[in-house]
Amino acid sequence: MKLILPPQYRDRFEFVFHVDQSFDSGTVVCRAEIFEHSVLKAVLQIVDTKRTRLEVVDAVLVRCIRWADLRIQDEAGV
């Protein structure tokens, strides 16, 4: 899955998503790798049995953006 990021992230961060779903149990696993300047910096993962694939990916995306915002704020001393 490839996302178009806002300008403040585009040249610095890359989010790579891997989504798997078990049709037997209805479990959705979404794993996001966060790269900063092409170096892997964090991995976020959500395992959920109640939400759809899109809802789980959306939740992980929100957490990735929050993580990137905190990195930017830390550097700015905010």
Residue, then its C-alpha position, 0 to 999 in steps of 0.5 A: m500500500k502506498l500513501i501520498l504523504p503531506p509535504q512535511y513528511r514526504d522528504r523525510f518519512e516513509f510508511v510501509f504497511h503489511v496487512d493480513q487477514s485470517f478468514d477463519s477467525g476474522t483476525v486482521v493484523c496490520r504492521a507498519e514500518i516507519f522509515e526516516h531518511s530511508v532508515l527503519k526507525a519504528v514498527l507499529q502493529i495492531v491485531d484486531t478481531k472486531r474492525t475491518r481491514l480498512e479500519v485497522v489500517d486507518a488506526v495504524l496510519v493515525r499512529c504513524i502520523r502521530w509518531a512522525d509529528l512527535r519526532i518533528q516536535d522533539e527536534a524543534g524543542v516543542 
